[in-house]
C-alpha cells in the first residue's frame, strides 16, 4: 500500500478559486452562479449554535480555500433549485439538512432535501437513474452501492479534487470513492469497525481481581473473539456502575434489516482474511463460487450465536441506533461497529466520557486457508473498512456546479470538524488531519482516550491485511440474503452451517441473474483493495 504522511488539523494555504470545467454541450446547458460580495471574512468563527440547543457550542475557524464559508458565500445561486436525497434523520440525514439550510442562506439558492429510510434508499435513488430521469442532483448513500450507481454518476471535476480538503482524504477513502479509475463519489465520511471498551471497568482493581478469580485469566482489552466472549460473559448481569441496574457485556447490531451483515463480517474478518491467500474472501474471483459458507464464516456465526447470552434485554433485535446508545450510554461494557458509539460515549454530557478506549477489532489464534482447506495456526487480525456514507452527483443533473459546490461546502474543514463531534450525525474520520490527537484533545478528550482512538484508526490505514465490503451490482440482494442467514442462526431456526449453505445457494442464484461476468468484473475492484494491489 502506498504511504502518505499524516498532517495535523491546521489551516492550509489558500488555493485558487475553483475553475470552470471544460465546456461541453451539457455544461453549456447548465446554470452557472453569479458572483457577489462575500458574507464571511477570511478566518471567521464558525459554530452551529444559531441552529438550536441540540448542537454543541463548539467553535472552529473557517479555513481558506474554495470550499470555505467565505468562498462559497461569494456565489449567487438565486433562482436555482438543487434536489438532494439522503438517509433519514439523524444519521447523515441531519447534516444533509443542516448544510442545505446553510447553503441556502449564503448562496441564495434553494435546496430541497428528501430523507428516506435505509430500506428504501437504494430503490428511490436507482430506479429514476435507470429510467433516465434522475429525480435528484445530489445523492447520499452507502459507498458499497457504487457497483449499481457508477454508470449514472458524474466524475468529480479536477478543480474539486485539487481542493485542500480533498487532497487530505486518506488513500483508503479515495480508493473507496474511485470506480474503474475515476473518482465518481465525493468523500464525506470514513467508516470502519473497531472495538470500544469501558476502561473504568477493565482497569478497576476490584474487577480485575474478580475476573482473575473466576477465569484464571488477566482482565484486559480483548485481543481475540474468544477473549471478547469470555469478558462479555463475565460481566453480563453485573452492576458495574453501582447504580442498582444490571450492565451487560456486549452490544451488537443484530436486527436483520438494520446492518447485521456488517456486524457479522466484523466477526468473520480474522477467520477468513488469510494474509497468505489472495483473491478475495466473498467469492473465488476466478470461478465466482461463493465462499460465504466456508469454515471461517461458519465459525464466526457460531461465535455470534454463543454471544447472545451476553446481550442486554432486547439485544437480539438491536439496530445501529440501539448499539450506539447501549454502549454510548454505559449500559454495555463493549461494542464493535462504527465510530458513532464511541463518539456518543464522548459527548460532553455522557456519564462515561473519557472512561472509554478504542482498540483494533478482536482477532483469532488461527485463520482458515481456503487453498489448503485447513486452518493455519497463527495470530491473525483483519481490520474491516465497512461501507461508509458517500455522496455523488448525477451525470444527468443540470445543476452540476451547484451540486459539487454544495458537496464541497458540506465537507469543508470547518463543517467536518464540527460534524465529527456529533455522534448522531454519522460523519466519521476520513482525512489524515483527523488522525491528530490534538484535535480531539481540544474537544475535551483526555490524552489517553484521544491517542487510543487515533492509533486505532491510523493503524487500520497501514494494515496489509484488510477487509472491505462487497461492492458489486446487486449488492443489496447479496447482503439481504446474508442478513437472512445470520438472523436464522441467531433465532435458532438453523445451524450456522446450514444457514450459510443457504446463503451460498442464494448468492449463486443472484450472480446468475445479474450476470457472472458483470459481477466478476466489479468484484475484481474489491479484491484489488483487499490485496493492496
C-alpha positions as CSV (number, residue, x, y, z in Angstrom):
1,X,0.0,0.0,0.0
2,X,1.3,3.4,-0.9
3,X,2.1,5.6,2.1
4,X,1.3,9.2,2.8
5,X,2.3,11.3,5.8
6,X,-0.3,12.3,8.3
7,X,-1.0,16.0,8.7
8,X,-2.1,18.0,11.7
9,X,-5.5,19.7,11.6
10,X,-4.2,23.1,10.7
11,X,-5.3,25.7,8.3
12,X,-3.9,25.0,4.9
13,X,-2.6,27.6,2.4
14,X,-5.1,29.3,0.3
15,X,-5.6,27.9,-3.2
16,X,-7.1,29.5,-6.3
17,X,-10.8,29.6,-6.7
18,X,-12.5,26.7,-8.4
19,X,-12.0,26.9,-12.2
20,X,-14.7,26.0,-14.7
21,X,-14.5,22.6,-16.2
22,X,-14.0,22.1,-19.9
23,X,-17.1,23.2,-21.8
24,X,-19.4,20.5,-23.3
25,X,-22.9,20.7,-24.7
26,X,-24.2,19.6,-21.3
27,X,-22.1,22.2,-19.4
28,X,-23.4,24.9,-21.6
29,X,-27.0,23.9,-20.7
30,X,-26.3,24.1,-17.1
31,X,-26.9,27.1,-14.9
32,X,-23.7,28.9,-13.6
33,X,-23.6,31.0,-10.4
34,X,-23.2,34.7,-10.4
35,X,-20.6,36.5,-8.3
36,X,-21.5,38.6,-5.2
37,X,-19.8,40.0,-2.2
38,X,-18.7,37.5,0.4
39,X,-20.8,37.2,3.5
40,X,-17.9,36.0,5.7
41,X,-14.5,37.4,6.3
42,X,-11.5,35.0,5.9
43,X,-10.9,33.1,9.2
44,X,-14.4,33.7,10.5
45,X,-15.5,31.8,13.6
46,X,-18.0,29.0,12.7
47,X,-20.4,27.2,15.0
48,X,-23.9,25.7,14.8
49,X,-25.2,27.4,17.9
50,X,-27.7,29.5,15.9
51,X,-29.5,26.4,14.8
52,X,-30.6,25.2,18.2
53,X,-29.7,23.8,21.5
54,X,-29.2,20.3,20.1
55,X,-25.9,21.3,18.7
56,X,-22.7,21.6,20.7
57,X,-21.3,25.1,21.4
58,X,-18.0,24.0,19.7
59,X,-16.4,26.7,17.6
60,X,-13.9,26.4,14.8
61,X,-12.2,28.7,12.3
62,X,-13.2,28.9,8.6
63,X,-10.1,27.9,6.8
64,X,-9.1,29.4,3.4
65,X,-9.9,27.7,0.1
66,X,-12.7,27.3,-2.4
67,X,-14.9,25.2,-0.2
68,X,-14.9,27.7,2.8
69,X,-17.8,29.7,4.0
70,X,-16.1,32.8,2.7
71,X,-15.6,31.4,-0.8
72,X,-19.0,29.7,-1.2
73,X,-20.8,32.8,0.0
74,X,-19.4,34.7,-3.0
75,X,-21.6,32.6,-5.3
76,X,-25.1,33.6,-6.1
77,X,-27.4,30.7,-6.9
78,X,-30.6,32.6,-6.5
79,X,-33.3,31.3,-8.8
80,X,-31.8,27.8,-8.9
81,X,-33.0,24.7,-7.1
82,X,-30.9,21.8,-6.0
83,X,-32.6,18.5,-5.2
84,X,-31.0,16.1,-2.8
85,X,-31.8,12.6,-1.5
86,X,-30.3,11.4,1.8
87,X,-30.8,8.9,4.6
88,X,-33.4,9.5,7.3
89,X,-32.6,11.8,10.2
90,X,-30.3,11.8,12.1
91,X,-27.5,9.6,10.6
92,X,-26.2,11.6,7.6
93,X,-29.7,12.9,7.0
94,X,-29.4,15.6,9.7
95,X,-26.1,17.1,8.4
96,X,-27.5,17.0,4.9
97,X,-30.4,19.1,6.0
98,X,-28.3,21.4,8.2
99,X,-25.8,22.1,5.4
100,X,-28.6,22.6,2.9
101,X,-30.1,25.3,5.1
102,X,-26.7,27.0,5.4
103,X,-26.0,26.7,1.7
104,X,-29.4,28.4,1.0
105,X,-28.6,31.2,3.5
106,X,-25.2,32.0,2.0
107,X,-25.8,31.4,-1.8
108,X,-29.5,32.4,-2.2
109,X,-30.2,29.2,-4.0
110,X,-33.0,26.8,-3.0
111,X,-32.1,23.3,-1.7
112,X,-34.8,20.6,-1.4
113,X,-33.8,17.6,0.7
114,X,-35.7,14.3,0.8
115,X,-34.9,11.9,3.7
116,X,-35.5,8.2,3.1
117,X,-35.3,5.2,5.5
118,X,-32.4,2.9,4.8
119,X,-34.5,0.1,3.5
120,X,-36.0,2.3,0.7
121,X,-33.0,4.5,-0.2
122,X,-31.4,2.2,-2.8
123,X,-34.6,1.9,-4.9
124,X,-35.5,5.6,-4.5
125,X,-32.1,6.6,-6.0
126,X,-31.5,3.9,-8.6
127,X,-34.9,3.4,-10.2
128,X,-35.1,7.0,-11.6
129,X,-31.5,6.8,-12.7
130,X,-32.1,3.6,-14.6
131,X,-35.1,5.2,-16.2
132,X,-33.0,8.1,-17.5
133,X,-34.9,10.6,-15.4
134,X,-32.8,11.3,-12.3
135,X,-35.0,12.8,-9.6
136,X,-32.1,14.2,-7.7
137,X,-28.9,16.2,-8.4
138,X,-27.1,15.0,-5.3
139,X,-27.3,11.6,-3.6
140,X,-26.1,10.4,-0.3
141,X,-25.9,6.6,0.1
142,X,-23.7,3.8,1.3
143,X,-20.5,3.6,-0.7
144,X,-20.8,-0.1,-1.3
145,X,-23.6,0.6,-3.8
146,X,-21.1,2.1,-6.2
147,X,-21.4,-1.0,-8.5
148,X,-25.0,-0.1,-9.1
149,X,-24.6,3.7,-9.2
150,X,-21.4,4.2,-11.1
151,X,-22.8,4.3,-14.6
152,X,-25.0,7.2,-13.7
153,X,-22.6,9.4,-11.8
154,X,-20.6,12.5,-12.8
155,X,-16.9,12.1,-12.2
156,X,-15.7,14.7,-9.6
157,X,-14.1,17.5,-11.6
158,X,-10.4,18.1,-11.2
159,X,-11.0,21.6,-9.7
160,X,-12.7,19.9,-6.7
161,X,-10.1,17.1,-6.5
162,X,-7.5,19.8,-6.1
163,X,-9.1,21.4,-3.0
164,X,-7.1,21.2,0.2
165,X,-9.8,19.1,1.9
166,X,-10.0,16.5,-0.9
167,X,-6.2,16.2,-1.1
168,X,-6.2,15.3,2.6
169,X,-8.7,12.4,2.2
170,X,-6.9,9.2,3.2
171,X,-5.7,6.9,0.5
172,X,-8.2,4.2,1.6
173,X,-11.2,6.5,1.2
174,X,-10.0,7.9,-2.1
175,X,-9.9,4.3,-3.3
176,X,-13.4,3.8,-2.0
177,X,-14.5,6.8,-4.0
178,X,-12.9,5.5,-7.2
179,X,-14.5,3.2,-9.7
180,X,-12.7,2.0,-12.8
181,X,-10.0,4.6,-12.4
182,X,-12.4,7.6,-11.9
183,X,-13.4,9.4,-8.7
184,X,-17.2,9.2,-9.0
185,X,-18.1,9.5,-5.3
186,X,-17.4,12.6,-3.2
187,X,-15.9,11.6,0.2
188,X,-17.9,12.8,3.2
189,X,-17.4,10.1,5.7
190,X,-14.9,7.3,6.6
191,X,-16.3,4.2,8.3
192,X,-14.6,1.3,9.8
193,X,-15.4,-1.2,12.6
194,X,-13.2,-1.4,15.7
195,X,-13.5,-2.3,19.3
196,X,-14.8,0.0,22.1
197,X,-14.4,-0.8,25.8
198,X,-15.1,0.8,29.1
199,X,-11.7,1.3,30.8
200,X,-13.2,2.4,34.1
201,X,-14.3,-1.2,34.4
202,X,-11.4,-3.1,32.7
203,X,-8.8,-1.2,34.8
204,X,-10.6,-1.3,38.1
205,X,-8.5,-3.4,40.6
206,X,-11.7,-4.8,42.1
207,X,-13.0,-6.2,38.8
208,X,-9.5,-7.3,37.7
209,X,-9.3,-9.4,40.9
210,X,-12.8,-10.8,40.5
211,X,-12.2,-11.7,36.8
212,X,-8.9,-13.4,37.7
213,X,-10.5,-15.5,40.5
214,X,-13.4,-16.5,38.2
215,X,-11.5,-17.3,35.0
216,X,-7.8,-17.6,35.9
217,X,-7.0,-15.0,33.2
218,X,-5.9,-11.4,33.5
219,X,-8.6,-8.8,32.6
220,X,-7.5,-6.8,29.6
221,X,-8.8,-5.3,26.4
222,X,-9.7,-8.4,24.4
223,X,-7.3,-9.4,21.7
224,X,-9.4,-12.2,20.2
225,X,-13.1,-13.0,19.8
226,X,-12.7,-15.8,22.3
227,X,-11.4,-13.3,24.9
228,X,-14.2,-10.9,23.9
229,X,-16.8,-13.6,24.6
230,X,-15.2,-14.6,28.0
231,X,-15.1,-11.0,29.1
232,X,-18.6,-10.2,28.0
233,X,-20.0,-13.3,29.6
234,X,-18.3,-12.5,33.0
235,X,-19.7,-9.0,33.2
236,X,-23.3,-9.7,31.9
237,X,-25.8,-9.2,34.6
238,X,-23.5,-7.5,37.0
239,X,-23.9,-3.9,38.2
240,X,-20.6,-2.3,37.3
241,X,-21.8,1.2,37.9
242,X,-23.2,0.9,41.4
243,X,-26.5,2.4,40.2
244,X,-28.6,-0.6,41.0
245,X,-29.0,-1.6,37.4
246,X,-27.5,-4.6,35.6
247,X,-24.9,-4.0,32.9
248,X,-24.1,-6.3,30.1
249,X,-21.1,-7.5,28.2
250,X,-21.7,-6.7,24.5
251,X,-23.9,-4.5,22.3
252,X,-24.1,-5.7,18.7
253,X,-26.0,-4.8,15.6
254,X,-28.3,-7.9,15.3
255,X,-31.5,-6.6,13.7
256,X,-31.9,-8.4,10.3
257,X,-32.9,-5.3,8.3
258,X,-30.5,-2.9,10.1
259,X,-26.9,-3.7,9.1
260,X,-26.4,-7.0,10.9
261,X,-24.5,-8.2,7.9
262,X,-21.8,-5.7,8.7
263,X,-21.6,-6.9,12.3
264,X,-21.2,-10.4,11.1
265,X,-18.4,-9.5,8.7
266,X,-16.5,-7.9,11.6
267,X,-16.7,-11.2,13.5
268,X,-15.7,-13.2,10.4
269,X,-12.8,-11.0,9.3
270,X,-9.9,-12.6,11.2
271,X,-11.1,-16.1,10.5
272,X,-11.4,-15.6,6.7
273,X,-8.9,-13.0,5.7
274,X,-5.7,-15.0,5.5
275,X,-2.7,-12.8,4.7
276,X,-1.1,-15.6,2.7
277,X,-4.1,-16.2,0.5
278,X,-5.0,-13.6,-2.2
279,X,-8.1,-13.3,-4.3
280,X,-10.9,-12.1,-2.1
281,X,-13.0,-13.5,0.8
282,X,-16.6,-13.5,-0.5
283,X,-16.1,-15.3,-3.8
284,X,-13.4,-17.2,-5.6
285,X,-12.6,-14.4,-8.0
286,X,-11.7,-16.9,-10.8
287,X,-14.9,-19.1,-10.6
288,X,-17.2,-16.7,-8.6
289,X,-18.1,-19.6,-6.4
290,X,-19.4,-18.2,-3.1
291,X,-17.1,-18.6,-0.1
292,X,-19.7,-17.4,2.5
293,X,-20.2,-21.0,3.8
294,X,-16.6,-21.9,4.2
295,X,-15.3,-22.8,7.7
296,X,-14.1,-19.3,8.7
297,X,-17.5,-17.8,8.2
298,X,-19.2,-20.7,9.9
299,X,-17.0,-20.3,13.0
300,X,-17.8,-16.6,13.1
301,X,-21.5,-17.2,13.0
302,X,-21.2,-19.9,15.7
303,X,-19.3,-17.2,17.8
304,X,-22.2,-14.8,17.3
305,X,-24.8,-17.3,18.3
306,X,-22.9,-18.0,21.5
307,X,-22.7,-14.3,22.2
308,X,-26.4,-14.0,22.7
309,X,-26.0,-14.7,26.4
310,X,-24.0,-11.5,26.9
311,X,-26.5,-9.1,25.3
312,X,-28.8,-6.7,27.1
313,X,-32.6,-7.3,27.1
314,X,-33.7,-6.8,23.5
315,X,-30.2,-7.2,22.2
316,X,-31.2,-9.9,19.8
317,X,-33.0,-7.2,17.8
318,X,-30.6,-4.2,18.2
319,X,-30.3,-1.8,15.3
320,X,-27.4,0.5,14.9
321,X,-29.1,3.2,17.0
322,X,-29.6,0.7,19.8
323,X,-26.0,-0.3,19.7
324,X,-24.9,3.3,19.7
325,X,-26.9,4.2,22.8
326,X,-26.3,1.0,24.7
327,X,-22.6,1.4,24.7
328,X,-22.5,5.2,24.4
329,X,-24.9,5.4,27.3
330,X,-22.9,3.0,29.5
331,X,-25.3,0.0,29.5
332,X,-22.8,-2.4,28.0
333,X,-19.1,-2.9,28.6
334,X,-18.1,-3.4,25.0
335,X,-19.2,-3.0,21.4
336,X,-17.8,-3.0,17.9
337,X,-19.0,-1.3,14.7
338,X,-19.0,2.2,13.5
339,X,-17.4,5.3,15.3
340,X,-20.8,6.5,16.4
341,X,-21.0,4.5,19.6
342,X,-17.6,5.8,20.7
343,X,-18.4,9.4,19.8
344,X,-21.7,9.1,21.7
345,X,-19.7,7.9,24.8
346,X,-17.5,11.0,24.4
347,X,-20.4,13.6,24.2
348,X,-20.0,16.3,26.8
349,X,-23.0,15.1,28.8
350,X,-22.0,11.4,28.7
351,X,-21.6,9.7,32.1
352,X,-18.8,7.6,30.7
353,X,-17.0,10.4,28.9
354,X,-13.2,9.8,29.0
355,X,-13.8,6.3,30.5
356,X,-13.5,4.5,27.2
357,X,-10.9,3.3,24.9
358,X,-10.7,2.4,21.2
359,X,-8.8,-0.8,20.1
360,X,-8.5,-2.9,17.0
361,X,-11.2,-5.5,16.2
362,X,-10.6,-8.7,18.1
363,X,-8.6,-11.2,16.1
364,X,-8.1,-15.0,16.2
365,X,-5.5,-17.6,17.0
366,X,-6.0,-19.4,13.7
367,X,-7.3,-18.4,10.2
368,X,-8.8,-20.6,7.5
369,X,-6.7,-21.3,4.4
370,X,-9.1,-21.9,1.5
371,X,-6.2,-23.0,-0.7
372,X,-5.2,-25.9,1.6
373,X,-8.7,-26.3,3.1
374,X,-7.2,-26.3,6.5
375,X,-6.7,-23.9,9.5
376,X,-3.4,-22.1,9.8
377,X,-2.5,-21.8,13.5
378,X,-1.2,-18.2,13.8
379,X,-2.4,-15.0,15.4
380,X,-4.4,-13.0,12.9
381,X,-6.2,-9.7,12.7
382,X,-8.0,-8.1,9.8
383,X,-9.3,-4.5,10.0
384,X,-12.7,-4.1,8.4
385,X,-13.4,-1.0,6.4
386,X,-17.1,-1.1,6.2
387,X,-19.1,0.7,3.6
388,X,-19.4,4.3,5.0
389,X,-21.6,7.0,3.6
390,X,-20.7,8.7,0.5
391,X,-22.2,11.3,-1.9
392,X,-22.3,11.8,-5.6
393,X,-23.7,14.0,-8.4
394,X,-26.0,12.6,-11.1
395,X,-24.4,12.6,-14.5
396,X,-27.7,13.9,-16.0
397,X,-28.0,16.8,-13.5
398,X,-28.5,20.3,-15.0
399,X,-27.0,21.8,-11.8
400,X,-23.7,20.0,-11.6
401,X,-21.7,23.0,-10.5
402,X,-24.2,23.9,-7.8
403,X,-24.2,20.3,-6.7
404,X,-20.5,20.0,-6.5
405,X,-20.3,23.3,-4.7
406,X,-22.8,22.0,-2.1
407,X,-20.7,18.9,-1.5
408,X,-17.6,21.0,-1.4
409,X,-19.2,23.2,1.3
410,X,-20.8,20.2,3.1
411,X,-17.3,18.7,3.6
412,X,-15.2,21.8,4.1
413,X,-12.8,21.8,7.0
414,X,-15.0,23.8,9.4
415,X,-18.1,21.8,8.9
416,X,-16.3,18.5,9.0
417,X,-14.6,19.4,12.3
418,X,-17.9,20.2,13.8
419,X,-19.8,17.2,12.3
420,X,-17.2,14.8,13.7
421,X,-18.1,15.8,17.2
422,X,-21.8,15.0,16.9
423,X,-22.3,11.2,17.3
424,X,-25.7,11.0,15.8
425,X,-24.5,12.7,12.5
426,X,-22.7,9.6,11.4
427,X,-19.8,11.6,10.0
428,X,-16.5,9.9,11.0
429,X,-12.8,10.5,10.3
430,X,-11.8,10.2,6.7
431,X,-8.9,12.7,6.3
432,X,-5.3,12.4,7.6
433,X,-5.9,15.6,9.6
434,X,-8.5,13.7,11.7
435,X,-5.7,11.4,13.0
436,X,-4.2,14.3,15.0
437,X,-4.8,13.5,18.8
438,X,-4.6,17.3,19.5
439,X,-7.8,17.9,17.6
440,X,-9.7,15.5,19.9
441,X,-8.0,16.8,23.0
442,X,-9.1,20.3,22.1
443,X,-12.7,18.9,22.3
444,X,-12.2,17.9,25.8
445,X,-11.0,14.3,25.3
446,X,-8.3,13.1,27.7
447,X,-5.0,12.4,26.1
448,X,-5.0,8.6,26.5
449,X,-8.5,8.4,25.0
450,X,-7.6,10.6,22.0
451,X,-4.4,8.6,21.4
452,X,-6.2,5.2,21.6
453,X,-8.7,6.5,19.1
454,X,-6.2,7.9,16.6
455,X,-3.8,5.0,17.0
456,X,-6.6,2.5,16.2
457,X,-7.8,4.4,13.1
458,X,-4.4,5.2,11.8
459,X,-3.3,1.6,12.3
460,X,-6.1,0.3,10.0
461,X,-4.9,2.6,7.2
462,X,-1.5,0.9,7.4
463,X,-2.6,-2.7,7.7
464,X,-1.7,-5.1,4.8
465,X,-4.5,-7.5,5.7
466,X,-7.7,-5.6,5.3
467,X,-11.3,-6.5,4.6
468,X,-13.7,-4.3,2.5
469,X,-17.4,-4.7,1.8
470,X,-18.7,-6.4,-1.3
471,X,-19.2,-3.7,-3.9
472,X,-20.8,-5.2,-6.9
473,X,-24.1,-4.8,-8.9
474,X,-26.9,-6.3,-6.8
475,X,-25.0,-5.9,-3.5
476,X,-28.3,-5.2,-1.7
477,X,-29.6,-8.6,-2.7
478,X,-26.4,-10.3,-1.6
479,X,-26.4,-8.6,1.8
480,X,-30.1,-9.2,2.3
481,X,-29.5,-12.9,1.7
482,X,-26.6,-12.8,4.2
483,X,-28.7,-11.0,6.8
484,X,-31.5,-13.5,6.5
485,X,-29.0,-16.4,7.1
486,X,-27.4,-14.7,10.1
487,X,-30.9,-13.9,11.5
488,X,-32.0,-17.6,11.1
489,X,-29.0,-18.8,13.0
490,X,-29.4,-16.2,15.8
491,X,-33.0,-17.2,16.1
492,X,-32.1,-20.9,16.5
493,X,-34.0,-21.7,13.3
494,X,-31.0,-23.2,11.6
495,X,-27.4,-24.2,12.5
496,X,-24.7,-21.8,11.4
497,X,-23.5,-24.2,8.7
498,X,-27.0,-24.8,7.2
499,X,-27.8,-21.1,7.4
500,X,-24.7,-20.1,5.4
501,X,-25.1,-23.0,3.0
502,X,-28.5,-21.4,2.2
503,X,-26.8,-18.0,1.7
504,X,-24.3,-19.5,-0.7
505,X,-27.1,-21.0,-2.8
506,X,-28.9,-17.6,-2.9
507,X,-25.7,-15.9,-3.8
508,X,-25.1,-18.2,-6.8
509,X,-28.7,-17.5,-8.0
510,X,-28.2,-13.8,-7.7
511,X,-24.9,-14.0,-9.6
512,X,-26.6,-15.9,-12.4
513,X,-29.5,-13.4,-12.5
514,X,-27.2,-10.4,-12.7
515,X,-24.6,-12.0,-14.9
516,X,-21.4,-13.7,-13.8
517,X,-19.1,-11.6,-16.0
518,X,-20.7,-8.3,-14.7
519,X,-20.4,-9.3,-11.1
520,X,-16.9,-10.7,-11.6
521,X,-15.6,-7.6,-13.2
522,X,-16.9,-5.4,-10.4
523,X,-15.6,-7.9,-7.7
524,X,-12.1,-7.5,-9.0
525,X,-12.1,-3.9,-7.7
526,X,-12.9,-5.2,-4.2
527,X,-10.1,-7.8,-4.4
528,X,-7.6,-5.2,-5.5
529,X,-8.5,-3.1,-2.4
530,X,-8.1,-6.1,-0.1
531,X,-4.9,-7.4,-1.7
532,X,-3.4,-3.8,-1.7
533,X,-2.7,-4.2,-5.4
